[in-house]
């Protein structure tokens, strides 16, 4: 069973954490781009609608990503693994 625990810890530390970080950064950039477009083109209704869409999808992306982060922590707790934050820091 310790082999499985070590494997799960390595998968989370080396694969899942970087993917979550990359997706979070992407969703945040989409959100910021939407805010930028919304403010820059405040007079143009079409561009404002485009900015609103980007803001909405950026927020949805962040909610989904952090929801996945929580689900992964629950799954790790089921297998008596440290949560993602402890895995990132290298503690067990």
N, CA, C and O atoms as CSV, one atom per row, in Angstrom:
chain,resi,resn,atom,element,x,y,z
A,1,UNK,N,N,0.820,-1.196,0.000
A,1,UNK,CA,C,0.000,0.000,0.000
A,1,UNK,C,C,0.864,1.259,0.000
A,1,UNK,O,O,0.434,2.299,-0.500
A,2,UNK,N,N,2.066,1.182,0.550
A,2,UNK,CA,C,2.925,2.364,0.573
A,2,UNK,C,C,3.371,2.747,-0.839
A,2,UNK,O,O,3.623,3.921,-1.113
A,3,UNK,N,N,3.468,1.761,-1.732
A,3,UNK,CA,C,3.833,2.059,-3.115
A,3,UNK,C,C,2.729,2.883,-3.769
A,3,UNK,O,O,3.013,3.839,-4.491
A,4,UNK,N,N,1.475,2.519,-3.521
A,4,UNK,CA,C,0.347,3.272,-4.061
A,4,UNK,C,C,0.324,4.687,-3.492
A,4,UNK,O,O,0.099,5.646,-4.230
A,5,UNK,N,N,0.552,4.824,-2.208
A,5,UNK,CA,C,0.562,6.140,-1.573
A,5,UNK,C,C,1.664,7.020,-2.158
A,5,UNK,O,O,1.447,8.200,-2.429
A,6,UNK,N,N,2.832,6.444,-2.347
A,6,UNK,CA,C,3.945,7.210,-2.915
A,6,UNK,C,C,3.645,7.600,-4.364
A,6,UNK,O,O,3.948,8.715,-4.788
A,7,UNK,N,N,3.047,6.671,-5.120
A,7,UNK,CA,C,2.681,6.954,-6.504
A,7,UNK,C,C,1.672,8.098,-6.571
A,7,UNK,O,O,1.831,9.013,-7.378
A,8,UNK,N,N,0.631,8.057,-5.728
A,8,UNK,CA,C,-0.377,9.120,-5.722
A,8,UNK,C,C,0.234,10.463,-5.336
A,8,UNK,O,O,-0.113,11.491,-5.916
A,9,UNK,N,N,1.127,10.460,-4.375
A,9,UNK,CA,C,1.794,11.703,-3.978
A,9,UNK,C,C,2.613,12.270,-5.128
A,9,UNK,O,O,2.605,13.477,-5.368
A,10,UNK,N,N,3.320,11.395,-5.838
A,10,UNK,CA,C,4.134,11.853,-6.963
A,10,UNK,C,C,3.271,12.373,-8.105
A,10,UNK,O,O,3.609,13.377,-8.731
A,11,UNK,N,N,2.164,11.701,-8.380
A,11,UNK,CA,C,1.266,12.158,-9.447
A,11,UNK,C,C,0.716,13.541,-9.110
A,11,UNK,O,O,0.680,14.424,-9.967
A,12,UNK,N,N,0.295,13.725,-7.880
A,12,UNK,CA,C,-0.250,15.019,-7.474
A,12,UNK,C,C,0.825,16.099,-7.528
A,12,UNK,O,O,0.584,17.194,-8.036
A,13,UNK,N,N,2.004,15.796,-7.008
A,13,UNK,CA,C,3.064,16.805,-6.944
A,13,UNK,C,C,3.620,17.152,-8.315
A,13,UNK,O,O,3.920,18.316,-8.577
A,14,UNK,N,N,3.762,16.174,-9.190
A,14,UNK,CA,C,4.447,16.401,-10.464
A,14,UNK,C,C,3.517,16.680,-11.642
A,14,UNK,O,O,3.942,17.291,-12.623
A,15,UNK,N,N,2.265,16.250,-11.567
A,15,UNK,CA,C,1.367,16.410,-12.713
A,15,UNK,C,C,0.176,17.306,-12.378
A,15,UNK,O,O,-0.063,18.301,-13.063
A,16,UNK,N,N,-0.560,16.964,-11.345
A,16,UNK,CA,C,-1.803,17.672,-11.029
A,16,UNK,C,C,-1.542,19.121,-10.612
A,16,UNK,O,O,-2.205,20.032,-11.109
A,17,UNK,N,N,-0.592,19.342,-9.713
A,17,UNK,CA,C,-0.330,20.702,-9.237
A,17,UNK,C,C,0.080,21.658,-10.354
A,17,UNK,O,O,-0.458,22.763,-10.421
A,18,UNK,N,N,1.016,21.280,-11.240
A,18,UNK,CA,C,1.345,22.202,-12.333
A,18,UNK,C,C,0.167,22.463,-13.285
A,18,UNK,O,O,0.014,23.574,-13.793
A,19,UNK,N,N,-0.655,21.449,-13.523
A,19,UNK,CA,C,-1.816,21.643,-14.395
A,19,UNK,C,C,-2.799,22.618,-13.754
A,19,UNK,O,O,-3.315,23.509,-14.429
A,20,UNK,N,N,-3.060,22.459,-12.464
A,20,UNK,CA,C,-3.973,23.369,-11.767
A,20,UNK,C,C,-3.420,24.791,-11.793
A,20,UNK,O,O,-4.168,25.744,-12.013
A,21,UNK,N,N,-2.128,24.937,-11.573
A,21,UNK,CA,C,-1.505,26.260,-11.590
A,21,UNK,C,C,-1.620,26.896,-12.973
A,21,UNK,O,O,-1.959,28.074,-13.087
A,22,UNK,N,N,-1.342,26.133,-14.016
A,22,UNK,CA,C,-1.413,26.649,-15.382
A,22,UNK,C,C,-2.842,27.049,-15.755
A,22,UNK,O,O,-3.060,28.119,-16.322
A,23,UNK,N,N,-3.805,26.200,-15.441
A,23,UNK,CA,C,-5.204,26.506,-15.756
A,23,UNK,C,C,-5.709,27.715,-14.956
A,23,UNK,O,O,-6.466,28.534,-15.475
A,24,UNK,N,N,-5.288,27.818,-13.700
A,24,UNK,CA,C,-5.678,28.969,-12.879
A,24,UNK,C,C,-5.129,30.257,-13.470
A,24,UNK,O,O,-5.835,31.262,-13.553
A,25,UNK,N,N,-3.870,30.222,-13.879
A,25,UNK,CA,C,-3.261,31.406,-14.483
A,25,UNK,C,C,-3.985,31.777,-15.781
A,25,UNK,O,O,-4.231,32.955,-16.039
A,26,UNK,N,N,-4.321,30.786,-16.586
A,26,UNK,CA,C,-5.042,31.054,-17.837
A,26,UNK,C,C,-6.406,31.665,-17.596
A,26,UNK,O,O,-6.786,32.618,-18.276
A,27,UNK,N,N,-7.149,31.131,-16.637
A,27,UNK,CA,C,-8.477,31.671,-16.328
A,27,UNK,C,C,-8.366,33.091,-15.783
A,27,UNK,O,O,-9.203,33.942,-16.083
A,28,UNK,N,N,-7.348,33.341,-14.996
A,28,UNK,CA,C,-7.154,34.685,-14.441
A,28,UNK,C,C,-6.800,35.679,-15.546
A,28,UNK,O,O,-7.266,36.818,-15.527
A,29,UNK,N,N,-5.984,35.257,-16.505
A,29,UNK,CA,C,-5.631,36.123,-17.630
A,29,UNK,C,C,-6.875,36.429,-18.465
A,29,UNK,O,O,-7.063,37.568,-18.893
A,30,UNK,N,N,-7.724,35.430,-18.700
A,30,UNK,CA,C,-8.975,35.658,-19.445
A,30,UNK,C,C,-9.850,36.659,-18.699
A,30,UNK,O,O,-10.432,37.556,-19.309
A,31,UNK,N,N,-9.940,36.504,-17.385
A,31,UNK,CA,C,-10.716,37.438,-16.574
A,31,UNK,C,C,-10.164,38.861,-16.694
A,31,UNK,O,O,-10.920,39.806,-16.920
A,32,UNK,N,N,-8.844,39.010,-16.544
A,32,UNK,CA,C,-8.232,40.336,-16.637
A,32,UNK,C,C,-8.392,40.931,-18.034
A,32,UNK,O,O,-8.599,42.136,-18.178
A,33,UNK,N,N,-8.296,40.091,-19.061
A,33,UNK,CA,C,-8.493,40.581,-20.419
A,33,UNK,C,C,-9.922,41.108,-20.590
A,33,UNK,O,O,-10.134,42.144,-21.219
A,34,UNK,N,N,-10.878,40.404,-20.038
A,34,UNK,CA,C,-12.265,40.854,-20.106
A,34,UNK,C,C,-12.462,42.184,-19.412
A,34,UNK,O,O,-13.169,43.053,-19.922
A,35,UNK,N,N,-11.838,42.354,-18.246
A,35,UNK,CA,C,-11.935,43.629,-17.531
A,35,UNK,C,C,-11.299,44.740,-18.364
A,35,UNK,O,O,-11.846,45.838,-18.466
A,36,UNK,N,N,-10.146,44.451,-18.957
A,36,UNK,CA,C,-9.458,45.438,-19.791
A,36,UNK,C,C,-10.321,45.857,-20.974
A,36,UNK,O,O,-10.478,47.050,-21.236
A,37,UNK,N,N,-10.881,44.887,-21.688
A,37,UNK,CA,C,-11.727,45.192,-22.851
A,37,UNK,C,C,-12.979,45.940,-22.417
A,37,UNK,O,O,-13.404,46.883,-23.084
A,38,UNK,N,N,-13.566,45.526,-21.310
A,38,UNK,CA,C,-14.785,46.165,-20.812
A,38,UNK,C,C,-14.538,47.646,-20.500
A,38,UNK,O,O,-15.364,48.500,-20.822
A,39,UNK,N,N,-13.402,47.937,-19.876
A,39,UNK,CA,C,-13.100,49.326,-19.504
A,39,UNK,C,C,-12.632,50.129,-20.716
A,39,UNK,O,O,-13.038,51.276,-20.898
A,40,UNK,N,N,-11.779,49.525,-21.543
A,40,UNK,CA,C,-11.204,50.232,-22.689
A,40,UNK,C,C,-12.279,50.662,-23.679
A,40,UNK,O,O,-12.260,51.790,-24.171
A,41,UNK,N,N,-13.199,49.781,-23.966
A,41,UNK,CA,C,-14.239,50.060,-24.956
A,41,UNK,C,C,-15.593,50.277,-24.286
A,41,UNK,O,O,-16.591,49.683,-24.693
A,42,UNK,N,N,-15.628,51.115,-23.274
A,42,UNK,CA,C,-16.859,51.329,-22.516
A,42,UNK,C,C,-17.958,51.963,-23.365
A,42,UNK,O,O,-19.140,51.787,-23.071
A,43,UNK,N,N,-17.589,52.686,-24.396
A,43,UNK,CA,C,-18.592,53.337,-25.226
A,43,UNK,C,C,-19.202,52.435,-26.286
A,43,UNK,O,O,-20.297,52.709,-26.778
A,44,UNK,N,N,-18.506,51.365,-26.642
A,44,UNK,CA,C,-18.966,50.460,-27.697
A,44,UNK,C,C,-19.685,49.272,-27.064
A,44,UNK,O,O,-19.086,48.480,-26.337
A,45,UNK,N,N,-20.980,49.167,-27.355
A,45,UNK,CA,C,-21.796,48.114,-26.723
A,45,UNK,C,C,-21.335,46.712,-27.109
A,45,UNK,O,O,-21.380,45.805,-26.277
A,46,UNK,N,N,-20.894,46.514,-28.346
A,46,UNK,CA,C,-20.427,45.192,-28.782
A,46,UNK,C,C,-19.166,44.751,-28.052
A,46,UNK,O,O,-19.051,43.598,-27.636
A,47,UNK,N,N,-18.218,45.680,-27.897
A,47,UNK,CA,C,-16.988,45.345,-27.180
A,47,UNK,C,C,-17.251,45.141,-25.689
A,47,UNK,O,O,-16.626,44.297,-25.047
A,48,UNK,N,N,-18.181,45.922,-25.150
A,48,UNK,CA,C,-18.535,45.723,-23.734
A,48,UNK,C,C,-19.118,44.336,-23.512
A,48,UNK,O,O,-18.808,43.676,-22.520
A,49,UNK,N,N,-19.966,43.893,-24.442
A,49,UNK,CA,C,-20.543,42.548,-24.330
A,49,UNK,C,C,-19.449,41.490,-24.429
A,49,UNK,O,O,-19.493,40.479,-23.727
A,50,UNK,N,N,-18.463,41.722,-25.303
A,50,UNK,CA,C,-17.337,40.788,-25.420
A,50,UNK,C,C,-16.534,40.752,-24.117
A,50,UNK,O,O,-16.120,39.685,-23.667
A,51,UNK,N,N,-16.320,41.917,-23.521
A,51,UNK,CA,C,-15.619,41.982,-22.245
A,51,UNK,C,C,-16.379,41.269,-21.141
A,51,UNK,O,O,-15.785,40.565,-20.325
A,52,UNK,N,N,-17.707,41.454,-21.114
A,52,UNK,CA,C,-18.531,40.768,-20.116
A,52,UNK,C,C,-18.431,39.254,-20.272
A,52,UNK,O,O,-18.342,38.530,-19.280
A,53,UNK,N,N,-18.445,38.770,-21.526
A,53,UNK,CA,C,-18.320,37.324,-21.772
A,53,UNK,C,C,-16.991,36.796,-21.264
A,53,UNK,O,O,-16.941,35.733,-20.644
A,54,UNK,N,N,-15.911,37.530,-21.521
A,54,UNK,CA,C,-14.587,37.091,-21.072
A,54,UNK,C,C,-14.524,37.083,-19.543
A,54,UNK,O,O,-13.961,36.164,-18.949
A,55,UNK,N,N,-15.094,38.092,-18.916
A,55,UNK,CA,C,-15.121,38.125,-17.455
A,55,UNK,C,C,-15.896,36.929,-16.920
A,55,UNK,O,O,-15.448,36.260,-15.989
A,56,UNK,N,N,-17.051,36.662,-17.503
A,56,UNK,CA,C,-17.879,35.542,-17.057
A,56,UNK,C,C,-17.138,34.220,-17.199
A,56,UNK,O,O,-17.106,33.426,-16.259
A,57,UNK,N,N,-16.538,33.971,-18.371
A,57,UNK,CA,C,-15.848,32.697,-18.596
A,57,UNK,C,C,-14.595,32.578,-17.734
A,57,UNK,O,O,-14.236,31.479,-17.310
A,58,UNK,N,N,-13.932,33.693,-17.474
A,58,UNK,CA,C,-12.783,33.653,-16.574
A,58,UNK,C,C,-13.202,33.261,-15.163
A,58,UNK,O,O,-12.540,32.450,-14.516
A,59,UNK,N,N,-14.303,33.839,-14.689
A,59,UNK,CA,C,-14.799,33.488,-13.356
A,59,UNK,C,C,-15.277,32.042,-13.287
A,59,UNK,O,O,-15.016,31.344,-12.307
A,60,UNK,N,N,-15.974,31.596,-14.323
A,60,UNK,CA,C,-16.430,30.203,-14.360
A,60,UNK,C,C,-15.227,29.263,-14.335
A,60,UNK,O,O,-15.235,28.256,-13.628
A,61,UNK,N,N,-14.202,29.595,-15.105
A,61,UNK,CA,C,-12.994,28.781,-15.124
A,61,UNK,C,C,-12.345,28.700,-13.758
A,61,UNK,O,O,-11.927,27.624,-13.331
A,62,UNK,N,N,-12.256,29.831,-13.065
A,62,UNK,CA,C,-11.655,29.827,-11.725
A,62,UNK,C,C,-12.478,28.994,-10.747
A,62,UNK,O,O,-11.917,28.254,-9.939
A,63,UNK,N,N,-13.790,29.108,-10.813
A,63,UNK,CA,C,-14.651,28.325,-9.914
A,63,UNK,C,C,-14.476,26.823,-10.175
A,63,UNK,O,O,-14.367,26.032,-9.238
A,64,UNK,N,N,-14.452,26.442,-11.449
A,64,UNK,CA,C,-14.287,25.027,-11.790
A,64,UNK,C,C,-12.927,24.513,-11.336
A,64,UNK,O,O,-12.828,23.414,-10.791
A,65,UNK,N,N,-11.894,25.291,-11.556
A,65,UNK,CA,C,-10.539,24.868,-11.186
A,65,UNK,C,C,-10.419,24.707,-9.672
A,65,UNK,O,O,-9.880,23.708,-9.195
A,66,UNK,N,N,-10.914,25.677,-8.923
A,66,UNK,CA,C,-10.808,25.561,-7.468
A,66,UNK,C,C,-11.756,24.504,-6.912
A,66,UNK,O,O,-11.502,23.943,-5.846
A,67,UNK,N,N,-12.844,24.230,-7.624
A,67,UNK,CA,C,-13.701,23.106,-7.254
A,67,UNK,C,C,-12.967,21.793,-7.446
A,67,UNK,O,O,-13.056,20.896,-6.607
A,68,UNK,N,N,-12.244,21.679,-8.546
A,68,UNK,CA,C,-11.437,20.470,-8.792
A,68,UNK,C,C,-10.357,20.329,-7.728
A,68,UNK,O,O,-10.057,19.220,-7.287
A,69,UNK,N,N,-9.777,21.444,-7.318
A,69,UNK,CA,C,-8.775,21.440,-6.252
A,69,UNK,C,C,-9.374,20.846,-4.972
A,69,UNK,O,O,-8.730,20.038,-4.303
A,70,UNK,N,N,-10.590,21.242,-4.637
A,70,UNK,CA,C,-11.260,20.705,-3.453
A,70,UNK,C,C,-11.589,19.232,-3.595
A,70,UNK,O,O,-11.423,18.466,-2.646
A,71,UNK,N,N,-12.054,18.824,-4.772
A,71,UNK,CA,C,-12.375,17.409,-5.004
A,71,UNK,C,C,-11.114,16.552,-4.893
A,71,UNK,O,O,-11.149,15.458,-4.330
A,72,UNK,N,N,-10.016,17.047,-5.425
A,72,UNK,CA,C,-8.750,16.303,-5.330
A,72,UNK,C,C,-8.338,16.161,-3.875
A,72,UNK,O,O,-7.867,15.097,-3.472
A,73,UNK,N,N,-8.505,17.206,-3.080
A,73,UNK,CA,C,-8.171,17.110,-1.656
A,73,UNK,C,C,-9.040,16.085,-0.937
A,73,UNK,O,O,-8.555,15.361,-0.068
A,74,UNK,N,N,-10.323,16.020,-1.295
A,74,UNK,CA,C,-11.209,15.017,-0.690
A,74,UNK,C,C,-10.756,13.617,-1.088
A,74,UNK,O,O,-10.717,12.712,-0.255
A,75,UNK,N,N,-10.415,13.441,-2.362
A,75,UNK,CA,C,-9.953,12.126,-2.827
A,75,UNK,C,C,-8.650,11.734,-2.145
A,75,UNK,O,O,-8.468,10.572,-1.779
A,76,UNK,N,N,-7.745,12.687,-1.971
A,76,UNK,CA,C,-6.488,12.375,-1.284
A,76,UNK,C,C,-6.735,12.012,0.177
A,76,UNK,O,O,-6.073,11.131,0.725
A,77,UNK,N,N,-7.682,12.689,0.798
A,77,UNK,CA,C,-8.024,12.359,2.175
A,77,UNK,C,C,-8.602,10.962,2.293
A,77,UNK,O,O,-8.398,10.288,3.303
A,78,UNK,N,N,-9.321,10.521,1.269
A,78,UNK,CA,C,-9.881,9.172,1.247
A,78,UNK,C,C,-8.778,8.125,1.260
A,78,UNK,O,O,-8.926,7.073,1.882
A,79,UNK,N,N,-7.667,8.409,0.575
A,79,UNK,CA,C,-6.545,7.472,0.516
A,79,UNK,C,C,-5.468,7.783,1.551
A,79,UNK,O,O,-4.334,7.318,1.431
A,80,UNK,N,N,-5.826,8.573,2.573
A,80,UNK,CA,C,-4.920,8.945,3.659
A,80,UNK,C,C,-3.633,9.585,3.155
A,80,UNK,O,O,-2.545,9.310,3.660
A,81,UNK,N,N,-3.781,10.446,2.148
A,81,UNK,CA,C,-2.656,11.199,1.606
A,81,UNK,C,C,-2.708,12.615,2.156
A,81,UNK,O,O,-3.774,13.086,2.554
A,82,UNK,N,N,-1.560,13.304,2.183
A,82,UNK,CA,C,-1.600,14.718,2.584
A,82,UNK,C,C,-2.346,15.523,1.524
A,82,UNK,O,O,-2.389,15.132,0.357
A,83,UNK,N,N,-2.931,16.644,1.931
A,83,UNK,CA,C,-3.661,17.450,0.955
A,83,UNK,C,C,-2.690,18.090,-0.035
A,83,UNK,O,O,-1.473,17.986,0.119
A,84,UNK,N,N,-3.235,18.744,-1.040
A,84,UNK,CA,C,-2.411,19.286,-2.111
A,84,UNK,C,C,-1.411,20.301,-1.575
A,84,UNK,O,O,-0.259,20.314,-2.008
A,85,UNK,N,N,-1.825,21.141,-0.652
A,85,UNK,CA,C,-0.923,22.167,-0.125
A,85,UNK,C,C,0.297,21.528,0.532
A,85,UNK,O,O,1.416,22.004,0.344
A,86,UNK,N,N,0.099,20.460,1.299
A,86,UNK,CA,C,1.232,19.782,1.914
A,86,UNK,C,C,2.088,19.073,0.874
A,86,UNK,O,O,3.304,18.978,1.037
A,87,UNK,N,N,1.475,18.579,-0.180
A,87,UNK,CA,C,2.214,17.911,-1.241
A,87,UNK,C,C,3.091,18.923,-1.982
A,87,UNK,O,O,4.214,18.610,-2.375
A,88,UNK,N,N,2.568,20.139,-2.168
A,88,UNK,CA,C,3.340,21.183,-2.839
A,88,UNK,C,C,4.574,21.515,-2.012
A,88,UNK,O,O,5.667,21.671,-2.558
A,89,UNK,N,N,4.406,21.622,-0.704
A,89,UNK,CA,C,5.508,21.999,0.170
A,89,UNK,C,C,6.450,20.829,0.434
A,89,UNK,O,O,7.531,21.027,0.988
A,90,UNK,N,N,6.069,19.637,0.058
A,90,UNK,CA,C,6.936,18.491,0.237
A,90,UNK,C,C,6.841,17.848,1.603
A,90,UNK,O,O,7.673,17.009,1.949
A,91,UNK,N,N,5.840,18.226,2.390
A,91,UNK,CA,C,5.665,17.616,3.711
A,91,UNK,C,C,4.732,16.440,3.611
A,91,UNK,O,O,3.934,16.351,2.678
A,92,UNK,N,N,4.823,15.538,4.559
A,92,UNK,CA,C,3.932,14.377,4.565
A,92,UNK,C,C,3.306,14.206,5.899
A,92,UNK,O,O,2.522,13.278,6.099
